[in-house]
Amino acid sequence: AEAADTRFLSLVHLWNACEPDGRLEVARTAASALLAAIARNRGAAPSSGIETLGDESALLVVRPSALAMTADEWDRLTASAPSSIPDIVPADWLAARILAPSGDASGDAMKFDGAVQQQLEPLARSWTQDVDLTRAAAEHGASEREMAEALTANANTGDVQAARLLNAAVTRGQWDALNRVLDGTAASAPQDKQNVPENEIDVVVWPDRAVYRPRDLISVSVVVSEACHLTLIDVDRDGKAIVLFPNELQQDNLIAPGVTFAVPGATAGYQLRLERAGEETLVAICQRHDLTPEGIAYDYEKQRFRILGDWRTFLRTAADHEKEIRAAANAETNRRRRRGRSAPKPEAPAAVAPADVVEGRAAATVIIEPANVANP
């Protein structure tokens, strides 16, 4: 009989995400206040304390009868909770559910005084905020590496949301849909279009594996929301940058929207191999109008892959480099005209005004473990 009247509120996902003890205590207190408020709304006397389970006190015991509810009423209230374990409900999910605007809570809206609502709102925001890799792994009950491997596998089959979550946050709705896919309760997640400003391009970039070893080959995938000119840059652990794409063997960098573009592709004629253990960063820049980002020019007779040098220095001096590039191009054009050469090079195009620049940027981390590290 006691088991039939027992349910749980969970803070385990917050503990898994390594939330500090102070924040966990605040969340625990807010969850207790939530249960007390539910009891008051139903005319029951709030409990003087709350029972917890486990050494970390991350599971809070709920007795529906103490809230003037039957077990069936509690189960109906929490029926849409995203939990794969029966009778366990994320505490921050319930706070968001109860505080939902009237009409969104299926007739379960409750009244709270200002002090209680102020106490519950941070707990509810913990659920409704965007989800990053750490939070996704914590909710899924996996390590970040396990989550990254699962997401990479999905991304390599065309799941853009899985690819996005590897390196950026996604909305709560996007993660919930993707989580069902990872749980095996849904065949595929809807690929919602991102809301981006008119002068921005949505860019998603990811490596083909979650973890590499020195001397491994790597392939990088990119998906964009509209046709644009792609520049893919690798920044190594020492901060040295090199343009991987375009290059001498693949000079045309216009890519189509909504299609996974791989660098290098199967017929590219070259391979990319990782040399040293550490972390590297992939930077993808895609522009509608300009062929290359500011400060980059190519001379494939000298370099098959454009070397940018120190990445921070390049970013700081890119505008000066761009002026030099345009001046050199115009000087060469003028020399050709003076000598009567046929088919002179066109003058460097005028710089696009900042308000007219349409581009998108994204970054991804590449993890290269030492060769002598055992697989977990």
Summary of the structure (lengths in Angstrom):
residues: 376
radius of gyration: 27.1
end to end distance: 43.2
largest distance: 99.2
contacts: 1081
relative contact order: 0.10
helix: 36%
strand: 19%
